[in-house]
Amino acid sequence: YDIAENILLKGNKVFGLLWNADDTKPAVVGMIDRTTNEFQELDISVGVHDYATDGVHFAIAVQKGDSNTVQLFELEGTKLKRVSTLPKIKERLVKPRFTEQGTLVVNGEGPDRAMYLIKYE
């Protein structure tokens, strides 16, 4: 890959959003296991525009109409399994990030510019 962005170190794994500048294929999330030095593309059924992870839980900005919004996924092996589309939130969600304590923070783009906090158990 030509471009690696949003590099995150979580435990013994390094995650990144990867793509080639001259390629029409969507970006992928890749993972390097620092104990084995193996690289793997994570298997996901949607195109990725942005992401955040705590190493297990992923908040991924996926295509929705002519825009994108954040949906929730969990890592199972090398597959990202969708766990929620956050159906009760009607506005576009952007800027996913995790706090050090593991809380997911996303910004809403509705009229009140809400900020949503999602705590995993």
Salt bridges, closest charged atoms under 4 A:
ASP33 OD2 - LYS13 NZ 3.71
ASP43 OD2 - LYS79 NZ 3.84
ASP54 OD2 - HIS57 ND1 2.80
GLU74 OE2 - HIS57 NE2 3.73
GLU76 OE2 - LYS81 NZ 3.96
GLU109 OE1 - ARG92 NH1 2.85
